[in-house]
Amino acid sequence: MKVKELLAPIAIAILLLSCSSGPSDEQLRQEAVHQANTIYADYFDGLNEFNPLLSTFMGMSDYNDQFIPEITAENRAKRQQFEQQFLSRINAIDPQLLTGQHRLTYDIFIRDRQVALEGY
């Protein structure tokens, strides 16, 4: 009898441990894609603040009353910090979780941030 009484709790413990193995590879990939897409959208929104003329060209009227000259040292420093912030954010994502078009977009985004930072 004692063996049977011990087997039930052990079986339950093994079952619970096997169920809580963490997120699947597909869940990790989906989360990485979601994080990357959020970064791209945040970058686009922030870029519009730095370049209101581009925003107007794209049909967005939110920035029509603004003009930020890039030639001042203060604005160049802000833009450099902006580019560095997004490079750091995107580098936090494991590129091995991205495939196909998502990986290509990731690689291009990183390259563009690096090229932008080389200009400062």
Salt bridges, closest charged atoms under 4 A:
GLU26 OE1 - ARG29 NH2 3.32
ASP42 OD2 - ARG89 NH2 2.87
GLU70 OE2 - ARG79 NH1 3.99
GLU74 OE2 - LYS78 NZ 3.31
GLU83 OE2 - ARG79 NE 3.05
GLU83 OE1 - ARG113 NE 2.52
ASP107 OD1 - ARG103 NE 3.14
ASP112 OD1 - ARG111 NH2 2.74
